[in-house]
Amino acid sequence: MQYQIEDLPVNVLNYKYIGVTAVLGSSASVTVTVGGQVYPVGWQSEPAGGVGVYHGSVFITSTGAVSADLIRNSATILTVTGKPIGGCTPDGYANFVPFVAGDFVSTKISAENPHDVSDLVCTQGSGAEGFAAMCYVVCEYGYCPIGACYCTALGMQKGLPKFTGDKGYALSDPDYDGLCAWTYQYGFTFPEYCSITKQVTTIPATSPFNPKACTGGEAASSEDGLEELCAYTCSIGYCPVHLCSCTSEGALVLSVPDDEIPEVTIFAADINNADQVSLCNWACNIGNYCSCQDGDDDPPCDLDLTFMDLGALADETNNFPTYCAYIYMLDILYNNVTAELEEYNDANAGYDTLFGYYTTYIKDEVPGILDSFMGWSYIGVFDASAPGQEYFECAHYNRDKKVNTTVTCPPLVGGDNDDYYWTLINSTEFYADLQQNYGISPDWVVLEDEDWDSCVSLNPTTNPCPHHYETWHGYPQPAKKTTVTNPKDLFTAVGPAKNDLPNKIVATRMDMSLGQWEGSGDDVVQAFAMPVAMISQAIQAMKQVKVLGKKEEDEEKKKIILLVLTAVIGVVPFVGEIGAATAGLGAIATTIAIAGLAANAALDIYTIVEDPDSAPMAALGLLFGIGGLGAVARDAEGLAKIAALRRTMSGSEVVSLGATVDEDAALIQRITKSCAR
């Protein structure tokens, strides 16, 4: 396993440095000659006391023969010759292997360092990224903590700076505690990393002292599927230089959650290419991204294998290649959609009754919703703060006294021979509020007279009271005839598209099983899975309506309304924008609010399908040639367009299309991420 950042030699060794190391008994100088050009070498580190190892380097700009001269007291005491530096060899190769040459001076000397090694301390150093500046200061004075810093030179202890006694604390990373404490007590400040007051610190998720790893990359060539493969493996530290190029560096990503592993794009690996085989093995076995096919042919699949559903397949996906999983998923999708459509066709004759429940229950709900909107409760008490009150002004006329007065709405019930006049002062917003927020169509409401017969005695049993009569004029009431749009026509209009879907699936599955499919298996599954799930979800909702049947309870009625709306709105993409409008989608959708908060799921679906440019509408438009879009060909290019639209959908959009769509999407992702290569 290789997590170190790799690069091609030509990108790394493009600085021409020659390094020189010498073990000397006393100081001497060195010059390097390349192609006749002489370069003096400056020592970058010298031993304390002058006896020991000297090291330096020099940048060169010439090519040719290479030699180095060791000079003391103006005399050359040693010459070392190396291999010439030049371009490529006649066969076109460049040798990037480092070359080392060395020799000994012919005369012997005896020298002893005046300092014992135990007396030496660090006198120069640096450190990891973010620590180097502080290490440069502290290492000079003999304090060079291992881990954060590394020492580059030893020498005698240098006098410490003036002690100030100031306190220094790590600002956020506790790895800075020691460095902050040492530097601040001697007057150095590093506000980027330290504070003069104690802070709450957090241990970083990855050690800042670890070497950097690759965190992003791209393919080094344009082979299909390699771009996606390199982008993923490079993002988690494995970026083999002969196939991929690292484009960003940072802390090593140790693992990726399953739900963040990208969609698989097939890469046809050459089994004779060790680099490709190694990358594929690493991606699948370590990174759980199994995208590779061996060789030019697709891997053999056991076509006799069958699975009850996507969940059963997900439990077995480690036992066969990803390509085979795509075929098995198509089998499941085909079986699901044919079974659902068989139920749809068998039950179609009974849908009249089911949709009849829906229209009846919509009508049943209208009076109660209207009363609630106006503030009238079942115990005969009015709520003056009810939303409908703001749209009316009220006046009172006493028939006996023949007096007109303005009163608040609602008036108190209990007058005798009185008239109350309700005047609608904002009809536009009144009807819009009812329709948008309560699902009540304007033609379901009439403003008519309402006669009230009431008694105001505190104790009618012992103290009977005469009846009191009053009339409310222009009060909102349910219309005697309520016409509810029957959604059956919209639901049954999906016929042509739904009947074509299994044919497309089985034909594509045949191409893949025969090795004739030239595109991505993932594109195929992404293109077909969503419409299958949406059809299944709609038909299952209608099956629940059939089970519930005729109900008297209010909550059960609302549940049936919700199920019908979910089923009908969910098939809109199969009908197209024009077909849905013709079948009365707008009128049907306005009734969503009647089901109350429970109808949020239907509202979420409607929000997506009412937009002809939304990804689901566009994808199914391309698949079936509806909504003003021409159907794409059932080939790699065509299904890739549909799959691309599916992949643009966010997680929240998938959830909004319903539980079945969301669950199937999660299972498909689980299957494609788990398959053996």
C-alpha positions as CSV (number, residue, x, y, z in Angstrom):
1,M,0.0,0.0,0.0
2,Q,1.5,3.3,-1.1
3,Y,0.2,6.5,0.6
4,Q,3.3,8.7,-0.2
5,I,2.7,11.3,-2.8
6,E,4.2,10.1,-6.1
7,D,5.4,12.2,-9.0
8,L,7.3,11.6,-12.2
9,P,11.1,12.1,-11.9
10,V,11.0,14.8,-14.6
11,N,8.6,16.9,-12.4
12,V,10.7,16.4,-9.2
13,L,14.3,16.4,-10.4
14,N,14.1,19.6,-12.4
15,Y,16.4,21.5,-10.0
16,K,20.0,20.8,-10.7
17,Y,21.7,20.6,-7.3
18,I,24.9,18.8,-6.5
19,G,25.4,18.0,-2.8
20,V,28.8,17.6,-1.1
21,T,29.5,15.9,2.2
22,A,33.0,15.7,3.7
23,V,34.5,14.4,6.9
24,L,37.3,16.8,7.8
25,G,39.8,17.4,10.5
26,S,39.7,21.1,9.9
27,S,37.8,23.5,7.6
28,A,38.3,23.4,3.9
29,S,36.5,24.6,0.8
30,V,35.0,22.8,-2.2
31,T,34.4,23.8,-5.8
32,V,32.3,21.8,-8.3
33,T,33.0,22.0,-12.0
34,V,30.4,21.0,-14.6
35,G,31.2,21.3,-18.3
36,G,34.0,23.7,-17.5
37,Q,31.8,26.0,-15.3
38,V,33.2,26.3,-11.8
39,Y,30.7,26.6,-8.8
40,P,31.9,27.3,-5.3
41,V,30.1,25.3,-2.6
42,G,29.0,26.9,0.6
43,W,28.8,24.8,3.7
44,Q,25.3,24.6,5.1
45,S,26.3,22.8,8.2
46,E,29.7,22.6,10.0
47,P,30.6,20.6,13.0
48,A,31.2,22.3,16.4
49,G,34.9,22.5,17.0
50,G,35.7,22.2,13.3
51,V,36.2,18.4,13.3
52,G,33.6,16.2,11.8
53,V,31.0,16.2,9.0
54,Y,30.6,19.2,6.7
55,H,27.7,19.4,4.2
56,G,26.8,21.8,1.5
57,S,25.1,22.0,-2.0
58,V,25.3,24.1,-5.1
59,F,22.8,24.9,-7.9
60,I,24.2,24.3,-11.4
61,T,23.1,25.6,-14.8
62,S,25.5,23.8,-17.1
63,T,25.9,20.2,-18.4
64,G,28.9,18.1,-19.2
65,A,31.7,16.5,-17.2
66,V,31.5,16.7,-13.4
67,S,34.2,17.0,-10.8
68,A,34.6,18.3,-7.3
69,D,37.8,19.8,-5.7
70,L,38.5,19.9,-2.0
71,I,40.8,22.9,-1.3
72,R,42.7,23.9,1.8
73,N,45.2,26.7,2.1
74,S,44.7,27.4,-1.7
75,A,45.9,23.9,-2.6
76,T,43.7,21.2,-4.0
77,I,44.0,18.2,-1.7
78,L,41.4,15.9,-3.4
79,T,39.6,15.7,-6.8
80,V,36.5,13.5,-7.2
81,T,35.2,12.8,-10.7
82,G,31.5,11.8,-11.3
83,K,29.4,10.9,-14.3
84,P,28.7,13.6,-16.9
85,I,25.4,15.4,-16.6
86,G,23.5,15.6,-19.9
87,G,20.2,15.0,-21.7
88,C,18.7,11.8,-22.9
89,T,20.7,8.8,-24.1
90,P,20.7,7.9,-27.8
91,D,17.8,5.5,-27.2
92,G,15.7,8.2,-25.7
93,Y,15.9,7.5,-22.0
94,A,16.9,9.9,-19.2
95,N,18.6,8.5,-16.2
96,F,17.2,10.0,-13.0
97,V,18.9,7.6,-10.6
98,P,21.1,9.6,-8.1
99,F,24.8,9.1,-8.6
100,V,27.3,9.2,-5.7
101,A,31.0,9.4,-6.1
102,G,33.6,9.8,-3.4
103,D,37.3,9.2,-2.4
104,F,39.8,9.7,0.4
105,V,42.7,12.1,0.7
106,S,46.0,10.1,0.3
107,T,47.6,11.6,3.4
108,K,46.4,10.7,6.9
109,I,45.8,13.1,9.7
110,S,45.0,12.8,13.3
111,A,42.3,15.2,14.7
112,E,40.1,15.2,17.8
113,N,37.0,17.3,18.3
114,P,37.5,19.5,21.3
115,H,33.9,18.9,22.4
116,D,32.4,15.7,23.7
117,V,29.2,14.8,21.9
118,S,27.4,14.8,25.2
119,D,28.2,18.5,25.5
120,L,26.5,19.4,22.2
121,V,23.0,20.7,21.8
122,C,20.8,21.6,18.9
123,T,21.7,25.0,17.4
124,Q,19.6,25.0,14.3
125,G,16.4,23.3,13.3
126,S,13.0,23.5,11.5
127,G,9.7,21.7,11.8
128,A,6.5,20.4,10.3
129,E,4.2,22.8,8.5
130,G,2.8,25.3,10.9
131,F,5.7,24.7,13.4
132,A,8.7,25.6,11.3
133,A,8.9,29.3,12.3
134,M,8.7,28.5,16.0
135,C,11.2,25.6,15.7
136,Y,13.6,27.9,13.9
137,V,13.7,30.1,17.0
138,V,13.7,27.4,19.8
139,C,16.1,25.0,18.2
140,E,18.8,27.7,18.1
141,Y,18.8,27.7,21.9
142,G,19.0,24.0,22.4
143,Y,15.2,23.3,22.8
144,C,14.1,21.3,19.8
145,P,11.2,19.0,20.8
146,I,11.1,15.9,18.7
147,G,7.9,15.6,16.6
148,A,7.1,19.2,16.2
149,C,10.8,20.1,15.3
150,Y,13.8,18.4,13.9
151,C,17.4,19.5,14.5
152,T,19.7,20.3,11.6
153,A,22.9,21.3,13.4
154,L,24.6,20.6,16.8
155,G,26.9,22.9,18.7
156,M,27.6,24.4,22.1
157,Q,24.8,25.8,24.1
158,K,24.1,29.4,23.1
159,G,23.2,32.0,25.7
160,L,19.4,32.2,26.3
161,P,17.4,35.3,25.6
162,K,16.3,37.6,28.4
163,F,13.8,35.8,30.6
164,T,10.5,37.7,30.8
165,G,8.4,35.2,32.6
166,D,5.4,35.7,30.3
167,K,3.0,32.8,30.0
168,G,2.1,31.3,26.6
169,Y,-0.6,28.8,25.9
170,A,-1.7,27.0,22.8
171,L,-4.4,28.8,20.9
172,S,-6.4,25.8,19.7
173,D,-4.0,22.8,19.0
174,P,-2.5,21.3,22.2
175,D,0.6,20.3,20.1
176,Y,1.7,23.9,20.5
177,D,1.6,23.9,24.3
178,G,5.4,23.3,24.9
179,L,6.5,25.7,22.1
180,C,4.2,28.5,23.3
181,A,5.3,28.2,26.9
182,W,9.0,28.3,25.9
183,T,8.9,31.1,23.4
184,Y,6.7,33.4,25.5
185,Q,8.9,33.2,28.6
186,Y,11.7,34.6,26.5
187,G,9.8,37.4,24.9
188,F,9.0,35.7,21.5
189,T,5.3,35.9,20.4
190,F,3.4,33.8,17.9
191,P,-0.2,35.0,18.0
192,E,-1.2,32.8,15.1
193,Y,-0.6,29.7,17.3
194,C,-0.4,31.0,20.9
195,S,-2.4,33.0,23.4
196,I,-1.4,34.8,26.6
197,T,-4.5,33.2,28.3
198,K,-5.4,29.6,28.7
199,Q,-7.7,28.4,25.9
200,V,-9.8,25.3,25.3
201,T,-7.9,23.2,22.9
202,T,-8.9,20.3,20.7
203,I,-6.7,17.5,19.5
204,P,-6.7,17.5,15.7
205,A,-8.2,14.5,13.9
206,T,-4.9,13.8,12.2
207,S,-1.5,14.5,13.5
208,P,0.1,17.7,12.0
209,F,3.4,15.9,12.0
210,N,2.3,13.3,9.5
211,P,3.6,13.7,6.0
212,K,1.1,15.1,3.5
213,A,-1.0,12.7,1.4
214,C,-2.8,13.1,-1.8
215,T,-6.4,14.4,-1.4
216,G,-7.5,14.9,-5.0
217,G,-6.5,13.8,-8.4
218,E,-7.3,13.1,-12.0
219,A,-6.5,10.6,-14.7
220,A,-3.2,10.9,-16.6
221,S,-4.9,9.6,-19.7
222,S,-8.3,9.7,-21.3
223,E,-9.4,6.1,-20.9
224,D,-13.1,5.6,-20.2
225,G,-13.8,5.3,-16.5
226,L,-10.2,6.1,-15.4
227,E,-11.0,9.7,-14.6
228,E,-13.6,8.7,-12.0
229,L,-11.4,5.9,-10.7
230,C,-8.4,8.2,-10.2
231,A,-10.5,11.0,-8.8
232,Y,-11.7,8.7,-6.0
233,T,-8.5,6.8,-5.2
234,C,-6.4,10.0,-5.2
235,S,-8.9,11.6,-2.8
236,I,-8.0,9.0,-0.2
237,G,-4.3,8.9,-0.7
238,Y,-3.6,6.4,-3.4
239,C,-2.6,8.1,-6.6
240,P,-0.2,5.9,-8.7
241,V,1.8,8.2,-10.9
242,H,1.7,6.2,-14.1
243,L,-2.1,6.3,-14.2
244,C,-3.2,9.3,-12.1
245,S,-2.0,12.8,-11.3
246,C,-2.3,14.2,-7.8
247,T,-3.9,17.7,-7.8
248,S,-4.2,18.5,-4.1
249,E,-2.4,17.6,-0.9
250,G,-3.4,17.5,2.8
251,A,-4.1,15.2,5.7
252,L,-4.7,11.6,4.7
253,V,-8.3,10.6,4.5
254,L,-8.4,7.3,6.2
255,S,-11.9,6.2,5.2
256,V,-15.0,7.3,3.3
257,P,-18.5,6.6,4.6
258,D,-20.5,4.3,2.3
259,D,-23.0,7.0,1.5
260,E,-20.2,9.3,0.3
261,I,-18.6,6.8,-2.1
262,P,-19.3,8.1,-5.6
263,E,-21.4,6.4,-8.2
264,V,-19.4,3.7,-10.0
265,T,-18.2,4.2,-13.5
266,I,-16.9,1.1,-15.3
267,F,-13.2,1.0,-16.2
268,A,-12.1,-1.8,-18.5
269,A,-8.7,-2.8,-17.0
270,D,-6.0,-4.5,-19.1
271,I,-5.1,-7.7,-17.1
272,N,-1.6,-7.5,-18.6
273,N,-1.1,-4.0,-17.2
274,A,0.2,-4.4,-13.7
275,D,-0.4,-0.7,-12.8
276,Q,-4.1,-1.0,-13.8
277,V,-4.6,-4.3,-12.0
278,S,-3.0,-2.9,-8.8
279,L,-5.1,0.3,-9.0
280,C,-8.3,-1.8,-9.5
281,N,-7.5,-4.1,-6.6
282,W,-6.7,-1.3,-4.3
283,A,-9.9,0.7,-5.2
284,C,-12.1,-2.3,-4.7
285,N,-10.5,-4.0,-1.7
286,I,-9.4,-0.9,0.3
287,G,-11.6,1.9,-1.1
288,N,-14.8,-0.2,-1.6
289,Y,-15.1,1.3,-5.2
290,C,-15.4,-1.7,-7.5
291,S,-15.5,-0.3,-11.0
292,C,-13.1,-2.5,-13.0
293,Q,-13.8,-5.1,-15.6
294,D,-11.0,-7.5,-16.5
295,G,-9.9,-7.3,-20.1
296,D,-11.9,-6.2,-23.1
297,D,-14.8,-8.6,-22.4
298,D,-17.2,-8.2,-19.6
299,P,-16.8,-10.7,-16.7
300,P,-18.8,-13.9,-17.0
301,C,-22.0,-13.9,-14.9
302,D,-24.2,-16.7,-13.6
303,L,-27.4,-15.8,-15.4
304,D,-29.3,-18.5,-13.5
305,L,-29.0,-16.5,-10.3
306,T,-32.3,-14.9,-9.2
307,F,-33.1,-12.5,-6.4
308,M,-36.4,-11.7,-4.8
309,D,-35.6,-8.0,-4.5
310,L,-32.9,-5.4,-4.3
311,G,-32.4,-6.0,-0.6
312,A,-31.7,-9.7,-1.2
313,L,-29.2,-8.7,-3.9
314,A,-27.5,-6.2,-1.6
315,D,-26.8,-9.0,0.9
316,E,-24.9,-11.1,-1.7
317,T,-23.0,-8.5,-3.8
318,N,-19.6,-9.4,-2.4
319,N,-19.8,-12.7,-4.3
320,F,-19.7,-11.4,-7.9
321,P,-18.4,-8.6,-10.1
322,T,-20.2,-5.2,-10.3
323,Y,-21.0,-5.8,-14.0
324,C,-23.0,-8.9,-13.0
325,A,-24.8,-7.0,-10.3
326,Y,-26.1,-4.6,-12.9
327,I,-27.6,-7.5,-14.9
328,Y,-29.2,-8.9,-11.7
329,M,-30.6,-5.5,-10.9
330,L,-32.2,-5.3,-14.3
331,D,-33.8,-8.7,-13.7
332,I,-35.2,-7.4,-10.4
333,L,-36.5,-4.2,-12.0
334,Y,-38.1,-6.1,-14.9
335,N,-39.8,-8.5,-12.5
336,N,-41.0,-5.7,-10.3
337,V,-42.5,-3.6,-13.0
338,T,-44.2,-6.5,-14.8
339,A,-45.7,-7.7,-11.6
340,E,-46.9,-4.2,-10.7
341,L,-48.4,-3.6,-14.1
342,E,-50.2,-6.9,-14.0
343,E,-51.9,-5.8,-10.8
344,Y,-52.6,-2.5,-12.4
345,N,-54.3,-4.0,-15.4
346,D,-56.2,-6.5,-13.3
347,A,-57.5,-4.0,-10.9
348,N,-58.1,-1.2,-13.4
349,A,-61.8,-2.1,-13.6
350,G,-62.1,-1.6,-9.9
351,Y,-60.5,1.8,-9.8
352,D,-63.8,3.5,-10.5
353,T,-64.9,2.5,-7.0
354,L,-61.6,3.5,-5.4
355,F,-61.6,7.0,-7.0
356,G,-65.2,7.3,-6.0
357,Y,-64.2,7.0,-2.4
358,Y,-61.8,9.9,-3.0
359,T,-64.3,12.3,-4.5
360,T,-66.9,11.4,-1.8
361,Y,-64.4,12.0,1.0
362,I,-63.3,15.3,-0.4
363,K,-66.9,16.5,-0.4
364,D,-67.3,15.2,3.2
365,E,-64.4,17.2,4.4
366,V,-65.5,20.5,2.9
367,P,-68.1,21.6,5.5
368,G,-65.8,21.0,8.5
369,I,-62.8,22.7,6.9
370,L,-65.0,25.7,6.0
371,D,-66.4,26.0,9.5
372,S,-62.9,25.8,11.0
373,F,-61.7,28.5,8.6
374,M,-64.5,30.8,9.7
375,G,-64.1,29.9,13.4
376,W,-67.2,27.9,14.0
377,S,-66.7,25.0,16.4
378,Y,-68.9,21.9,17.0
379,I,-69.9,23.2,20.4
380,G,-71.4,26.4,18.9
381,V,-68.7,28.8,19.8
382,F,-67.0,31.2,17.4
383,D,-63.3,32.0,17.3
384,A,-62.9,35.6,16.4
385,S,-59.2,35.0,15.5
386,A,-60.0,32.4,12.8
387,P,-58.3,33.2,9.5
388,G,-61.6,33.7,7.6
389,Q,-62.7,36.5,9.8
390,E,-60.3,39.1,8.4
391,Y,-62.0,39.0,5.0
392,F,-65.4,40.2,6.3
393,E,-67.1,43.2,7.9
394,C,-70.3,42.7,9.9
395,A,-73.4,44.9,10.5
396,H,-76.4,44.3,12.9
397,Y,-80.0,45.3,12.2
398,N,-82.5,45.1,15.0
399,R,-85.9,44.4,13.4
400,D,-87.9,45.6,16.5
401,K,-86.0,48.8,17.0
402,K,-85.1,49.2,13.3
403,V,-81.6,50.2,14.2
404,N,-78.4,49.5,12.2
405,T,-75.1,49.2,14.0
406,T,-71.6,48.0,12.9
407,V,-70.4,45.0,15.0
408,T,-67.3,42.8,15.1
409,C,-67.3,39.5,13.3
410,P,-68.5,37.0,14.3
411,P,-71.6,38.5,16.0
412,L,-72.9,36.9,19.2
413,V,-75.6,34.3,18.6
414,G,-78.7,34.8,20.7
415,G,-80.5,38.0,19.5
416,D,-84.2,38.0,18.8
417,N,-85.5,39.0,15.3
418,D,-82.1,40.3,14.3
419,D,-80.3,40.4,11.0
420,Y,-76.5,40.2,10.6
421,Y,-74.9,41.2,7.4
422,W,-71.5,39.7,6.4
423,T,-69.8,41.8,3.8
424,L,-66.8,40.2,2.0
425,I,-64.3,43.0,1.7
426,N,-61.4,41.1,-0.1
427,S,-62.8,38.3,-2.2
428,T,-59.6,37.7,-4.1
429,E,-57.5,36.8,-1.1
430,F,-60.4,35.1,0.6
431,Y,-60.8,32.5,-2.1
432,A,-57.1,32.2,-2.7
433,D,-56.5,31.5,1.0
434,L,-59.2,28.8,1.0
435,Q,-57.8,27.1,-2.2
436,Q,-54.1,27.3,-1.5
437,N,-54.0,26.6,2.3
438,Y,-57.2,24.5,2.8
439,G,-57.8,22.8,-0.6
440,I,-61.3,24.4,-1.0
441,S,-62.1,25.4,-4.6
442,P,-63.9,28.8,-5.0
443,D,-66.9,27.1,-6.6
444,W,-67.4,24.9,-3.6
445,V,-68.3,28.0,-1.5
446,V,-71.4,30.2,-1.7
447,L,-72.4,33.3,0.3
448,E,-76.0,32.7,1.4
449,D,-78.4,33.4,4.2
450,E,-78.2,31.3,7.3
451,D,-81.1,31.2,9.7
452,W,-80.4,30.6,13.4
453,D,-82.9,29.4,16.0
454,S,-81.5,29.7,19.5
455,C,-82.4,29.9,23.2
456,V,-80.4,32.1,25.7
457,S,-81.9,30.9,29.0
458,L,-79.4,30.0,31.6
459,N,-81.6,27.1,32.7
460,P,-84.1,26.1,30.0
461,T,-85.5,23.2,32.2
462,T,-86.7,25.4,35.1
463,N,-86.9,28.7,33.2
464,P,-88.0,28.0,29.6
465,C,-87.2,30.7,27.2
466,P,-88.9,31.7,23.9
467,H,-87.1,30.9,20.8
468,H,-84.9,33.6,19.3
469,Y,-84.5,34.0,15.6
470,E,-81.8,35.7,13.6
471,T,-80.5,35.6,10.1
472,W,-77.0,35.9,8.9
473,H,-76.8,37.3,5.4
474,G,-73.9,36.5,3.0
475,Y,-72.3,34.0,5.3
476,P,-69.9,31.4,3.6
477,Q,-71.4,28.0,3.3
478,P,-70.6,24.8,1.3
479,A,-72.2,24.9,-2.1
480,K,-75.1,22.4,-2.6
481,K,-73.3,20.9,-5.6
482,T,-69.6,20.3,-5.2
483,T,-67.8,19.1,-8.3
484,V,-64.5,17.3,-7.5
485,T,-62.1,16.4,-10.3
486,N,-61.9,12.6,-10.5
487,P,-58.2,11.7,-10.8
488,K,-58.8,8.4,-12.5
489,D,-58.2,9.8,-16.0
490,L,-54.7,11.0,-15.0
491,F,-53.8,7.7,-13.3
492,T,-54.9,5.6,-16.2
493,A,-53.2,7.8,-18.8
494,V,-49.8,6.3,-17.9
495,G,-50.6,3.3,-20.0
496,P,-48.3,3.8,-23.1
497,A,-45.3,4.8,-21.0
498,K,-45.6,2.1,-18.4
499,N,-46.2,-0.6,-21.0
500,D,-43.0,0.4,-22.8
501,L,-40.8,0.3,-19.7
502,P,-40.4,-3.5,-19.3
503,N,-39.6,-3.8,-23.0
504,K,-36.7,-1.3,-22.7
505,I,-35.4,-3.0,-19.6
506,V,-35.4,-6.6,-20.9
507,A,-33.8,-5.5,-24.2
508,T,-31.0,-3.7,-22.4
509,R,-30.5,-6.6,-20.1
510,M,-30.1,-8.9,-23.1
511,D,-27.4,-6.6,-24.6
512,M,-25.5,-6.7,-21.3
513,S,-25.7,-10.4,-20.8
514,L,-24.5,-11.1,-24.4
515,G,-21.6,-8.6,-23.9
516,Q,-23.0,-6.3,-26.6
517,W,-23.6,-3.3,-24.3
518,E,-21.0,-0.6,-25.0
519,G,-21.9,1.7,-22.2
520,S,-22.0,2.0,-18.4
521,G,-24.0,-0.6,-16.4
522,D,-24.5,2.1,-13.8
523,D,-26.1,4.4,-16.4
524,V,-28.6,1.6,-17.3
525,V,-29.7,1.0,-13.7
526,Q,-29.9,4.7,-12.9
527,A,-32.0,5.3,-16.0
528,F,-34.6,2.5,-15.2
529,A,-34.7,2.3,-11.4
530,M,-36.4,5.6,-10.7
531,P,-39.4,5.0,-13.0
532,V,-39.9,1.5,-11.8
533,A,-39.9,2.7,-8.2
534,M,-42.4,5.4,-9.0
535,I,-44.8,3.1,-10.7
536,S,-44.5,0.6,-7.9
537,Q,-45.1,3.3,-5.3
538,A,-48.3,4.5,-7.1
539,I,-49.8,1.1,-7.6
540,Q,-49.0,0.1,-4.0
541,A,-50.8,3.2,-2.8
542,M,-53.9,2.3,-4.7
543,K,-53.7,-1.2,-3.2
544,Q,-53.8,0.3,0.2
545,V,-56.9,2.3,-0.8
546,K,-58.6,-0.9,-1.8
547,V,-57.7,-2.5,1.6
548,L,-59.1,0.5,3.5
549,G,-62.2,0.6,1.3
550,K,-65.2,2.7,2.5
551,K,-64.6,4.3,5.8
552,E,-66.6,6.6,8.1
553,E,-63.8,7.8,10.4
554,D,-62.4,11.2,9.5
555,E,-58.8,10.3,9.8
556,E,-59.2,7.2,7.6
557,K,-60.9,9.4,5.0
558,K,-57.9,11.7,5.0
559,K,-55.6,8.7,4.7
560,I,-57.4,7.5,1.6
561,I,-57.3,11.0,0.1
562,L,-53.6,11.1,0.7
563,L,-53.0,7.7,-0.8
564,V,-54.9,8.6,-3.9
565,L,-53.0,11.9,-4.3
566,T,-49.7,10.2,-3.8
567,A,-50.5,7.6,-6.4
568,V,-51.9,10.1,-9.0
569,I,-49.3,12.8,-8.6
570,G,-46.5,10.2,-8.6
571,V,-47.3,9.1,-12.2
572,V,-47.4,12.6,-13.6
573,P,-43.9,12.2,-15.2
574,F,-45.2,9.3,-17.2
575,V,-47.9,11.4,-18.7
576,G,-46.0,14.6,-19.4
577,E,-46.9,18.2,-18.7
578,I,-49.6,18.6,-21.3
579,G,-51.2,15.2,-20.6
580,A,-51.3,16.0,-16.9
581,A,-52.8,19.4,-17.5
582,T,-55.5,17.9,-19.8
583,A,-56.4,15.3,-17.1
584,G,-56.8,18.1,-14.5
585,L,-53.6,17.9,-12.5
586,G,-54.0,21.5,-11.3
587,A,-57.5,20.9,-9.8
588,I,-56.4,17.6,-8.3
589,A,-53.3,19.2,-6.7
590,T,-55.3,21.9,-5.0
591,T,-57.0,19.3,-2.8
592,I,-53.7,18.2,-1.2
593,A,-54.3,20.6,1.7
594,I,-57.5,18.8,2.6
595,A,-55.6,15.9,3.9
596,G,-53.8,18.2,6.4
597,L,-50.2,17.8,7.5
598,A,-50.2,14.2,6.5
599,A,-50.2,15.3,2.9
600,N,-46.7,16.7,3.0
601,A,-45.4,13.7,1.1
602,A,-47.8,14.3,-1.8
603,L,-47.0,18.0,-1.7
604,D,-43.3,17.2,-1.9
605,I,-43.8,15.0,-5.0
606,Y,-46.1,17.7,-6.6
607,T,-43.5,20.4,-6.1
608,I,-41.0,18.4,-8.2
609,V,-43.3,17.1,-10.9
610,E,-45.1,20.4,-11.5
611,D,-41.8,21.7,-12.9
612,P,-41.3,20.4,-16.4
613,D,-37.6,21.2,-16.1
614,S,-37.0,19.2,-13.0
615,A,-34.6,16.2,-13.2
616,P,-37.3,13.5,-12.9
617,M,-39.6,15.1,-15.5
618,A,-36.7,15.7,-17.9
619,A,-35.3,12.2,-17.3
620,L,-38.6,10.4,-17.9
621,G,-39.3,12.8,-20.8
622,L,-36.2,11.5,-22.5
623,L,-36.9,7.9,-21.7
624,F,-40.5,7.9,-23.0
625,G,-40.6,10.9,-25.4
626,I,-43.1,12.9,-23.4
627,G,-43.4,16.5,-22.2
628,G,-42.3,17.9,-25.6
629,L,-39.0,15.8,-25.5
630,G,-38.0,13.3,-28.1
631,A,-37.2,9.8,-26.7
632,V,-33.5,9.1,-26.7
633,A,-32.3,5.9,-28.3
634,R,-32.0,2.9,-26.1
635,D,-28.2,2.9,-26.4
636,A,-25.2,3.9,-24.3
637,E,-25.4,7.5,-25.2
638,G,-29.1,7.8,-24.7
639,L,-29.3,6.2,-21.3
640,A,-26.2,8.1,-20.2
641,K,-28.1,11.3,-20.7
642,I,-31.0,10.0,-18.5
643,A,-28.6,8.8,-15.9
644,A,-26.8,12.1,-15.8
645,L,-30.1,13.8,-15.0
646,R,-30.8,11.3,-12.3
647,R,-27.4,12.0,-10.7
648,T,-28.0,15.7,-10.6
649,M,-30.8,15.1,-8.1
650,S,-30.0,15.9,-4.5
651,G,-30.7,13.5,-1.7
652,S,-33.6,15.7,-0.6
653,E,-35.1,15.5,-4.1
654,V,-34.9,11.7,-4.1
655,V,-36.6,11.6,-0.7
656,S,-39.3,14.0,-1.9
657,L,-40.3,11.5,-4.7
658,G,-41.4,9.0,-2.0
659,A,-40.2,6.3,0.3
660,T,-40.0,3.6,-2.4
661,V,-37.8,5.7,-4.7
662,D,-35.6,6.7,-1.8
663,E,-35.2,3.1,-0.4
664,D,-34.5,1.7,-3.9
665,A,-31.8,4.4,-4.5
666,A,-30.1,3.5,-1.2
667,L,-30.1,-0.2,-2.0
668,I,-28.7,0.4,-5.5
669,Q,-25.9,2.5,-4.0
670,R,-25.2,-0.2,-1.5
671,I,-25.0,-2.8,-4.2
672,T,-22.7,-1.0,-6.5
673,K,-20.4,0.0,-3.6
674,S,-20.1,-3.6,-2.3
675,C,-19.5,-5.8,-5.3
676,A,-16.3,-7.8,-5.7
677,R,-14.2,-6.6,-8.6
